[in-house]
Each structure stands twice: as structure tokens, then as C-alpha cells.
Amino acid sequence: MVTWRKGSELTPEVKAECLRLFVHRHTRDHKPLWAGAGRYSPQFASDQDWLCHTEFAVTKSGRLNRAVRYCRSHPTLSQRTPPGCPRIAEWDLPPVGQT
């Protein structure tokens, strides 16, 4: 069973880890490569807004659960995600056990 927790409920260290690992978020603070040169509007007002509206899989100790390679976000600045844009942010890590 996977435990999900909002980013706003995580420790500062784990929040920083989320911002470093989940590079596909589109906020006014962070523009991913898929957003192009002004092609898409941000989905969140800020990275803090993204953390408040995104759930992360965590372990019992409150660390990120690295076996779950996605987070669940709920955009606050747009009603729908434009076609071709990722709705689930992922990070590029080797499969568990292959580090």
C-alpha cells in the first residue's frame, strides 16, 4: 500500500528533493523544456503552489518512496492540461535495485 502526502506537509529537505527530481512541473518559478518558448501558460502560480497541490508517495519515515516514480498534481491556473503536456510529473531514475 502506498501512502500519499501533499508536498506542503513534507519536511523542507524532502520538499527540496521534490523540486530537484520532478522537473516537468510548469510554474511561474520553473519552466520545463516541454513548455517551449512561451507556448504554454504555467499550470501553477509558484513552486510552493505546486507543492501544495501535488501529492507524493512517501515511506513510513516521511521520505520519498523511490519505488513510485510519479506524483499526482492538480493544476491551479488552468482548467485542463493542453494536449501533449504531461499531467503526471516523472523523474528519470534507474529502476529500483539498479543504482
Secondary structure, DSSP 8 states (H G I E B T S, - for coil): --EEEEGGGS-HHHHHHHHHH-TT--BSS---GGGTTTTS--SBSSHHHHHHTEEEEE-TTSSB-TT--BEEE--SS-SS--TT--SS-B-----TT--
